[in-house]
């Protein structure tokens, strides 16, 4: 099976392409990689110096956190891969943006474009996103730290606003039985068919969603039009949030997925497909209760020191169970008595 890719359309925010020679599992893995594993830059830490607007710090922080930022994956790295060890990062893994707006004579709106970035290449995708309004005497002053992250950590790091795929249809028209009545044209919600010189033709097979309306509307028996999915051919439509070009996003997803498959293949070759958890022990959470696992890893002294606690806990549990049973019996008897009185 040979992988085949054909790009249909590319613009500033989206890309459409065909992927052939693959199954649903691979196609969905690629889609999920775009959503969950491709990193993008997002504001993650905010220090407020002044916020006298009507929007509380928490709400304003959440709004700012979902601002899509232009992302340069060649210049910055993920904090987990950085050796700075700083909680707020360094110039290799974070960007600092500041916001300093004050209303003087009239009510104004604070926009995403009011942010000033230390890196002109990392700025909000759209400068016209409203954040809050402030009246004369009010101000918003803050310092924000943006860093790379992935969608598996939080949805704000998802670089795509849409990543979908569908089976490409195979449409068969039996010209011998087709009466060119145009019923399928009127029934089709996607304008897949046209009449050309009095004959039914498919004008855009990629628009077909295989809804079956053309087959239902065909008055001929057996039907003259059939639409079936091609098992190994898919149409992808990907729309970026604007953080990076859609073509770059898809290319990065393919690279990440390829690296994952290579690592998995190496593990299979070395027989390391199963990770074993050898040691598991939960710390003492209360003075009189101890939760533990991996009994073979706990020495005999610890077992002896906790045996009294375990025994006491067991007795208390038994006592609680007995009281619960007695209470339940009393409650049942009481209910029966009430029922008998009513009768």
C-alpha positions in Angstrom: 0.0 0.0 0.0 1.6 3.3 -1.2 0.8 6.6 0.5 -0.5 9.2 -2.0 -1.2 12.9 -1.2 -2.8 15.4 -3.5 -3.2 19.0 -2.4 -6.5 20.5 -3.6 -6.5 24.0 -2.1 -4.3 26.1 0.1 -5.1 29.6 1.4 -4.1 31.8 4.3 -6.1 29.9 7.0 -6.9 26.4 5.6 -5.8 23.6 3.4 -7.6 20.7 1.7 -5.9 17.6 0.4 -6.5 14.0 -0.5 -4.7 11.1 1.3 -4.8 7.7 -0.5 -3.4 4.3 0.3 -4.2 4.5 4.1 -6.9 3.2 6.4 -9.1 5.0 8.9 -6.7 4.3 11.8 -3.8 6.1 10.2 -6.1 8.9 9.0 -7.5 9.5 12.5 -4.0 9.3 14.0 -2.9 12.1 11.7 -6.0 14.2 12.6 -5.4 13.7 16.4 -1.7 14.6 16.0 -2.7 17.9 14.4 -5.1 18.6 17.3 -3.1 17.3 20.3 0.6 17.1 19.5 1.5 20.1 17.3 2.8 22.9 19.7 1.8 26.5 19.4 2.5 29.6 21.5 -0.1 30.7 24.1 -0.1 33.0 27.1 0.1 30.9 30.2 1.2 33.1 33.1 0.0 36.7 33.8 1.1 39.2 36.5 -1.5 41.9 37.1 -0.2 45.3 38.3 -3.5 47.1 37.9 -6.9 46.0 36.7 -9.7 48.4 37.7 -12.0 47.3 34.8 -15.3 45.5 35.5 -13.8 42.2 34.4 -12.2 40.3 37.3 -8.6 39.1 37.0 -9.6 35.5 36.6 -12.0 36.1 33.7 -9.6 38.4 32.0 -6.8 35.9 32.3 -9.0 33.2 30.8 -9.9 35.5 27.9 -6.3 36.4 27.3 -5.2 32.8 27.6 -7.3 31.8 24.5 -5.8 34.5 22.3 -4.1 32.8 19.3 -0.5 34.0 18.9 1.8 33.8 15.9 4.1 30.9 16.5 7.7 30.3 15.3 8.5 26.6 15.9 12.0 27.1 14.5 13.0 29.7 17.1 11.4 28.4 20.3 11.3 25.1 22.0 9.0 23.4 24.5 9.7 24.3 28.1 10.1 20.6 28.9 13.0 20.4 26.4 14.7 23.6 27.7 17.6 23.4 30.1 17.0 26.8 31.7 15.1 25.2 34.7 13.2 28.5 35.3 9.5 28.4 36.2 8.9 31.4 33.9 11.3 30.2 31.1 14.0 31.9 29.2 14.5 33.6 25.8 14.6 30.1 24.2 11.2 28.9 25.5 9.1 31.9 26.3 8.0 35.4 25.1 7.1 38.3 27.4 4.1 40.5 26.4 3.0 43.6 28.2 -0.4 45.4 28.3 -0.6 49.0 29.6 -3.8 50.8 28.8 -5.5 53.6 30.7 -8.7 55.6 29.9 -8.3 59.3 30.4 -11.3 61.2 29.0 -13.7 58.6 27.6 -14.6 55.0 27.8 -12.4 52.8 25.6 -12.1 49.2 24.6 -8.9 47.2 25.4 -8.0 45.1 22.4 -5.6 42.2 21.8 -3.6 44.6 19.5 -2.7 46.7 22.6 -0.2 44.0 23.7 3.4 44.9 23.1 5.7 41.8 22.6 9.4 41.6 23.1 9.5 39.5 19.9 7.6 41.2 17.0 7.1 37.8 15.4 5.0 36.6 18.4 1.9 38.7 18.5 -1.8 38.1 18.6 -3.1 36.7 15.3 -5.9 39.4 15.2 -5.4 42.8 16.8 -9.1 43.4 17.0 -10.2 40.9 19.6 -11.9 42.9 22.5 -10.7 42.0 26.0 -12.6 44.5 28.2 -13.8 48.1 28.5 -12.5 50.8 30.9 -13.9 54.2 31.8 -12.0 57.3 32.7 -9.7 56.6 35.7 -9.6 52.9 35.1 -6.6 51.0 33.7 -5.3 47.5 32.8 -1.6 46.9 33.4 -0.1 43.4 33.2 2.8 41.3 32.1 2.1 38.1 30.3 4.4 35.1 29.6 3.7 33.0 26.5 5.2 29.6 25.9 4.8 26.6 23.7 2.4 23.8 24.7 0.3 21.1 23.1 -3.4 20.4 23.0 -3.1 17.3 25.1 -2.1 19.6 28.0 -4.9 22.1 27.5 -7.3 23.0 24.7 -5.9 26.5 24.4 -2.8 25.0 22.8 -4.8 23.4 20.0 -3.4 25.0 16.8 -6.4 24.1 14.7 -10.0 25.4 14.7 -11.0 22.5 12.4 -9.4 19.2 11.4 -11.8 16.8 9.8 -11.7 14.1 7.2 -14.2 12.1 5.2 -14.3 9.2 2.8 -14.1 10.2 -0.9 -17.1 8.9 -2.7 -17.2 6.7 -5.8 -20.4 7.6 -7.8 -21.7 5.2 -10.4 -24.3 6.4 -13.0 -25.9 3.7 -15.1 -26.5 5.6 -18.4 -28.7 2.7 -19.7 -31.2 3.0 -16.8 -30.8 6.7 -16.1 -33.7 8.8 -17.5 -32.0 12.1 -16.8 -35.0 13.2 -14.8 -32.9 15.4 -12.5 -34.5 14.2 -9.3 -31.1 13.4 -7.9 -29.9 16.9 -8.7 -32.8 18.4 -6.7 -32.3 16.0 -3.8 -28.5 16.4 -3.5 -27.7 19.0 -0.7 -24.1 19.5 -2.0 -24.7 20.2 -5.7 -22.7 17.2 -6.8 -24.6 16.6 -10.1 -25.4 18.6 -13.1 -27.2 18.0 -16.4 -24.8 18.5 -19.3 -26.3 18.2 -22.8 -29.2 16.4 -21.3 -27.0 13.8 -19.5 -26.4 13.4 -15.8 -22.8 14.1 -14.8 -20.8 14.4 -11.5 -19.4 17.9 -11.2 -17.7 17.7 -7.8 -17.2 14.3 -6.3 -15.2 15.7 -3.3 -18.4 17.6 -2.2 -20.3 14.3 -1.8 -20.9 13.3 1.8 -22.4 9.9 0.8 -25.7 10.9 2.4 -27.7 8.6 0.1 -30.3 11.2 -1.0 -29.5 10.7 -4.7 -30.2 7.0 -4.3 -33.5 7.6 -2.4 -34.7 10.1 -5.0 -34.0 7.9 -8.1 -37.4 6.8 -9.5 -35.9 3.9 -11.5 -35.8 0.4 -10.2 -33.2 -0.8 -9.8 -31.7 2.6 -9.1 -29.4 4.2 -11.7 -27.2 6.2 -9.3 -25.1 4.7 -6.5 -22.6 6.4 -4.2 -20.2 4.3 -2.2 -17.1 5.3 -0.1 -13.7 4.4 -1.2 -12.0 2.6 1.6 -8.5 3.9 1.3 -9.1 7.5 0.0 -9.9 10.4 2.3 -10.4 14.1 2.0 -8.8 16.2 4.7 -9.8 19.8 5.6 -7.6 21.6 8.1 -8.2 25.1 9.3 -5.5 26.8 11.4 -6.3 29.3 14.3 -3.8 31.6 12.6 -0.9 30.6 14.8 0.9 29.2 11.8 0.4 28.5 8.1 -1.9 25.5 7.6 0.7 23.8 5.3 3.3 24.2 8.1 0.9 22.7 10.6 0.2 19.6 8.5 3.9 19.1 7.8 4.7 19.3 11.5 2.0 16.8 12.3 3.3 14.4 9.8 6.9 14.7 11.2 5.6 14.2 14.8 3.6 11.2 13.8 6.5 9.7 11.9 8.8 10.1 14.9 6.2 8.4 17.1 5.9 5.5 14.7 9.7 5.1 14.5 10.0 5.0 18.3 7.2 2.4 18.5 8.9 0.3 15.7 12.1 0.3 17.7 10.4 -0.8 20.8 8.7 -3.6 19.0 12.0 -4.7 17.6 13.6 -4.6 21.0 10.6 -6.3 22.7 9.8 -3.3 24.9 6.2 -2.9 24.0 5.0 -3.4 27.6 6.0 -1.0 30.3 6.0 -2.6 33.8 5.4 -0.6 36.9 7.8 -2.2 39.4 7.3 0.0 42.5 4.1 1.5 43.7 3.7 2.9 47.1 1.4 5.7 48.2 2.6 8.0 51.0 0.8 8.2 54.3 -2.1 10.6 53.9 -3.3 10.7 57.5 -1.8 9.9 60.8 -4.1 7.0 61.5 -4.6 5.7 57.9 -2.0 4.2 55.6 -2.7 3.3 51.9 0.0 1.1 50.4 0.6 -1.0 47.3 3.4 -3.2 46.1 3.5 -5.3 49.2 6.7 -7.0 48.2 8.5 -3.7 48.2 7.6 -2.9 51.9 9.9 -4.3 54.5 8.7 -6.4 57.3 9.3 -3.7 59.9 6.9 -1.4 58.2 4.3 -4.1 58.0 4.6 -4.8 61.8 4.4 -1.1 62.6 1.2 -0.7 60.7 -0.5 -4.0 61.6 -2.1 -2.5 64.6 -3.5 0.3 62.6 -4.8 -2.0 59.9 -6.4 -4.2 62.5 -8.1 -1.2 64.2 -9.3 0.0 60.8 -10.7 -3.4 60.0 -12.6 -3.6 63.3 -14.0 -0.1 62.7 -15.1 -1.1 59.2 -16.8 -4.2 60.5 -18.6 -2.2 63.2 -19.7 0.3 60.7 -21.1 -2.4 58.4 -23.0 -4.0 61.3 -24.5 -0.6 62.3 -25.5 0.0 58.7 -27.2 -3.4 58.4 -29.1 -2.8 61.7 -30.2 0.7 60.6 -31.4 -0.7 57.3 -33.4 -3.4 59.0 -35.0 -0.9 61.4 -35.8 1.4 58.5 -37.4 -1.4 56.6 -39.5 -2.4 59.6 -40.6 1.2 60.2 -41.6 1.5 56.6 -43.6 -1.8 56.8 -45.3 -0.5 59.9 -46.4 2.7 58.2 -47.6 0.8 55.3 -49.7 -1.5 57.5 -51.2 1.5 59.3 -52.2 3.1 56.0 -53.9 -0.1 54.9 
